[in-house]
Amino acid sequence: MSELVTGEAVALELRPAKLPSRALAVVIDLVVAFTVYIVVTMGIVASTASLDDAAAAAVAVATFVLVLVGVPIAVETLSHGRSLGKLACGLRVVRDDGGPIRFRHALVRGAVGVVEILMTFGVVAIIASLVSERGRRLGDVFAGTLVVRERVPAGPARFVPPPPPWLVGRFAGLDLSGVPDGLWLAVRSYLTRMGQLDPQVGWAMAQRLAGDLAACTGAPAPRDVPPAAYLAAVVHERQSRDARRAFGGGVVGVAPVGAGPVYPGAGAPVGQPVGPAVAAAPPTLDVAPARPREDEGPGTGFVPPA
């Protein structure tokens, strides 16, 4: 496990790829690249048989650079660090801060890879990976990148702090369908680690995430609610909706924190869901009222004084 620190001073736990998995990914990429190179070369030779030796040599060099260097760079750029070999081995190239790579990172890795992989048959890359603490080759060092494992065993889920009781149900009317999964993951990651952050850094991150969340929902974040509390309340609202969707909630409502249980018929007809502000609150234990004995008649709910 490697702990990387992002620009917002957030520690990211990433698993750098080991040399065997990286070597296997490179072999797969090279096999595919050379197969395409041979096919393209045969087609070019058949179509340029009338050219002189100099022109044929120029076409051969251009084909080599385009297929074995340009295509891998384009694939890594468009796939954000996932070539065919890395995709098969569950690897990915990321920046030093954990973000996705761009064209300049793929260009530097590809240009240096010509020397340390193609021209030296991978000897330089293997030595550099063995010497590096995180298994980086020279192309990764110059480009500021790192190859990490994407397929990692699932660890224990971190606890997401609940929102303040006075915010429960306040955001029941938000449209959460436009919030992408990546933003939900970022908000959840922040909520689970906000106690480990510097207060100023944590406040800035909460404001940024709250702004992104408000932009996706189409409703501005309330100014009287702290950003972290707003994020916790919206995440709680989404979890409540998922729970009602999974367990078919709606017939028996759930009361806000501190209130008693809500039964069908208490403010709503039997078989109809309660209001959104009530149904969105955290679940409480619903205790069925005691069934009256046959000699007592129907229960009225009235308890005589002792």
C-alpha positions in Angstrom: 0.0 0.0 0.0 1.4 3.4 -1.0 0.1 6.6 0.5 0.0 9.5 -1.9 -0.8 13.1 -1.0 -3.0 15.1 -3.4 -2.9 18.9 -3.9 -5.7 19.2 -1.4 -3.5 17.4 1.3 -5.7 14.3 1.1 -3.9 11.0 1.5 -4.8 8.4 -1.1 -4.1 4.7 -0.5 -3.0 3.2 -3.8 -1.4 -0.1 -4.5 1.6 0.3 -6.9 1.8 -2.5 -9.5 4.5 -5.1 -9.0 7.1 -5.9 -11.7 5.6 -9.2 -12.8 2.1 -7.8 -13.6 3.7 -4.7 -15.3 5.9 -7.0 -17.4 3.0 -9.1 -18.4 1.0 -6.0 -19.4 4.0 -4.7 -21.5 4.3 -8.1 -23.2 0.6 -8.1 -24.1 0.9 -4.5 -25.5 4.0 -5.4 -27.5 2.5 -8.5 -29.0 -0.6 -6.5 -30.1 1.5 -3.6 -31.4 3.9 -5.8 -33.4 1.0 -7.8 -34.9 -0.5 -4.6 -36.1 2.9 -3.3 -37.3 3.5 -6.5 -39.3 0.0 -6.3 -40.9 0.4 -2.6 -41.7 3.9 -3.1 -43.0 2.8 -5.8 -45.4 0.0 -3.6 -46.7 2.4 -0.6 -47.2 5.0 -2.7 -48.9 2.4 -4.1 -51.3 1.1 -0.6 -52.1 4.5 1.2 -52.4 6.4 -1.4 -54.5 7.1 1.3 -57.1 8.9 3.7 -54.7 12.7 4.0 -54.6 14.8 2.9 -51.7 14.9 6.2 -49.9 11.1 6.7 -50.0 10.5 3.1 -48.9 12.9 3.6 -45.9 11.1 6.8 -45.0 7.7 5.1 -45.1 9.1 2.2 -43.0 10.4 4.6 -40.3 7.2 6.5 -40.3 5.2 3.3 -39.9 7.4 2.2 -37.1 7.0 5.4 -35.2 3.3 5.7 -35.8 2.3 2.1 -34.9 4.8 1.3 -32.1 5.0 4.8 -30.5 2.1 6.9 -31.6 -0.7 4.4 -31.2 0.2 3.4 -27.6 0.4 7.1 -26.7 -3.0 7.7 -28.2 -4.5 4.7 -26.5 -3.2 5.7 -23.0 -4.4 9.2 -23.5 -7.9 8.3 -24.7 -8.3 5.6 -22.1 -6.8 7.6 -19.2 -4.0 5.2 -18.6 -5.5 1.9 -19.6 -3.8 0.1 -22.5 -4.9 -3.3 -23.6 -2.3 -5.1 -21.5 -3.0 -3.0 -18.4 -6.7 -3.5 -18.8 -6.2 -7.3 -19.0 -4.0 -7.2 -15.9 -6.1 -4.8 -13.9 -3.5 -1.9 -14.0 -3.8 1.8 -14.7 -1.4 4.7 -15.1 -2.2 7.7 -12.8 -0.4 10.9 -11.9 1.7 11.2 -8.8 -1.3 12.9 -7.1 -3.7 10.1 -8.1 -5.4 11.9 -10.9 -5.9 10.7 -14.5 -3.0 11.2 -17.0 -3.1 13.5 -20.0 -1.4 13.6 -23.4 1.9 15.1 -22.1 2.2 12.3 -19.5 1.5 9.6 -22.1 3.9 11.3 -24.6 6.8 11.4 -22.1 6.2 7.8 -21.1 6.0 6.7 -24.7 9.1 8.6 -25.8 11.3 7.3 -22.9 9.8 3.8 -23.4 11.3 3.6 -26.9 14.8 3.7 -25.3 14.2 1.7 -22.1 11.9 -0.9 -23.5 12.2 -1.2 -27.3 15.9 -0.5 -27.8 17.2 -2.2 -24.7 14.6 -5.1 -24.7 13.3 -3.9 -21.4 16.5 -4.3 -19.4 16.7 -0.6 -18.4 13.0 -0.6 -17.4 13.4 -3.7 -15.3 16.4 -2.3 -13.5 14.7 1.0 -12.9 11.6 -0.7 -11.6 13.6 -2.9 -9.2 15.5 0.1 -7.8 12.5 2.4 -7.5 10.5 2.2 -4.2 7.2 2.2 -6.0 8.3 0.2 -9.0 8.5 3.1 -11.4 10.5 3.0 -14.7 12.3 6.0 -16.1 9.3 7.0 -18.2 7.2 7.2 -15.0 9.9 9.2 -13.2 10.2 11.8 -16.0 6.4 12.0 -16.6 5.4 12.1 -13.0 3.2 9.0 -13.2 2.7 5.8 -11.4 1.2 2.4 -12.4 -1.3 1.2 -9.8 -3.5 -1.8 -9.4 -7.2 -1.2 -9.9 -8.4 -4.7 -8.9 -7.8 -4.7 -5.1 -9.6 -6.7 -2.4 -12.5 -4.8 -0.9 -11.6 -3.6 2.6 -14.0 -2.8 5.5 -16.4 0.1 4.7 -15.6 3.3 6.5 -18.2 4.9 8.7 -20.0 7.9 7.2 -21.1 10.3 10.0 -24.8 11.0 10.1 -26.1 14.6 9.6 -27.3 16.8 12.5 -30.9 15.9 13.6 -32.2 19.3 12.5 -31.2 18.6 8.9 -32.9 15.2 8.6 -35.5 15.3 5.9 -34.7 18.9 4.9 -33.4 17.9 1.4 -36.1 15.4 0.6 -37.2 17.3 -2.4 -33.7 17.4 -4.1 -33.4 15.8 -7.5 -30.3 13.5 -7.1 -30.6 11.7 -10.5 -28.0 14.0 -12.1 -25.3 13.5 -9.5 -22.5 11.3 -11.0 -21.1 8.3 -9.2 -17.7 9.9 -9.1 -19.0 12.8 -7.1 -20.8 10.5 -4.7 -17.6 8.7 -4.1 -15.6 11.9 -3.5 -18.2 13.2 -1.0 -18.3 9.8 0.8 -14.5 9.7 0.9 -14.4 13.2 2.3 -17.0 12.5 5.0 -15.1 9.4 6.2 -11.8 11.3 6.4 -12.7 14.8 7.3 -11.5 14.3 10.9 -8.0 13.6 9.6 -7.8 16.8 7.5 -6.5 20.2 8.5 -9.6 22.4 9.5 -8.9 25.0 6.8 -8.2 22.4 4.1 -11.3 20.4 5.1 -13.5 23.5 5.0 -12.2 24.4 1.5 -12.8 20.8 0.2 -16.3 20.7 1.7 -17.2 24.0 0.0 -15.9 22.8 -3.3 -17.8 19.5 -3.0 -21.0 21.3 -1.8 -20.8 23.6 -4.8 -20.4 20.6 -7.3 -23.3 18.8 -5.6 -25.5 21.9 -5.7 -24.7 22.3 -9.4 -25.7 18.7 -10.2 -29.0 18.9 -8.2 -29.9 22.3 -9.6 -30.6 23.8 -6.1 -28.1 26.0 -4.4 -26.7 24.9 -1.1 -28.3 26.7 1.9 -26.1 29.4 3.4 -27.2 28.7 6.9 -25.9 25.1 6.7 -22.2 24.3 7.1 -20.8 22.6 3.9 -19.9 19.3 5.7 -23.3 19.1 7.3 -24.9 19.7 3.9 -22.9 16.9 2.3 -23.8 14.5 5.2 -27.5 15.4 4.9 -27.6 14.9 1.1 -25.7 11.6 1.4 -28.2 10.5 4.1 -31.1 11.4 1.9 -29.7 9.3 -0.9 -29.2 6.3 1.4 -32.7 6.7 2.7 -34.1 6.6 -0.8 -32.0 3.6 -1.7 -33.3 1.8 1.4 -36.9 2.6 0.7 -36.5 1.5 -2.9 -34.8 -1.8 -1.8 -37.1 -2.7 1.0 -40.3 -1.3 -0.4 -40.8 1.4 2.2 -43.8 3.7 2.0 -46.6 2.0 3.9 -45.1 2.5 7.4 -43.4 5.8 7.8 -40.3 6.7 9.8 -40.3 9.5 12.3 -37.5 12.1 12.7 -34.9 11.6 15.3 -36.3 12.1 18.8 -39.9 11.5 17.8 -42.0 8.4 18.4 -42.9 5.8 15.8 -45.3 6.6 13.0 -48.0 4.1 12.3 -50.4 3.8 9.3 -53.4 6.0 10.1 -51.5 8.4 12.2 -51.8 11.4 10.0 -52.1 9.4 6.8 -54.5 6.8 5.5 -53.5 3.1 5.7 -51.7 2.0 2.6 -50.4 5.4 1.6 -46.9 6.7 2.2 -46.3 9.4 4.7 -44.9 12.8 3.6 -41.4 13.1 2.2 -40.1 15.0 5.2 -41.0 12.2 7.4 -40.0 9.3 5.2 -36.5 10.7 4.6 -35.5 10.6 8.2 -33.2 7.9 9.7 -35.0 4.7 10.5 -36.2 4.1 14.1 -37.6 1.0 15.7 -41.3 0.6 14.8 -43.0 -1.2 17.7 -46.5 -2.5 17.0 -49.1 -1.4 19.6 -50.1 -4.1 22.0 -53.1 -6.2 20.9 -56.0 -5.8 23.4 -57.2 -8.9 25.1 -60.6 -10.2 24.3 -62.1 -9.3 27.6 -61.0 -5.7 27.4 -62.6 -4.6 24.1 -60.9 -2.5 21.5 -57.9 -0.5 22.6 -58.3 3.3 22.9 -54.7 4.2 23.6 -55.9 5.8 26.9 -53.9 4.8 30.0 -55.9 5.5 33.3 -53.9 7.0 36.1 -52.5 4.7 38.7 
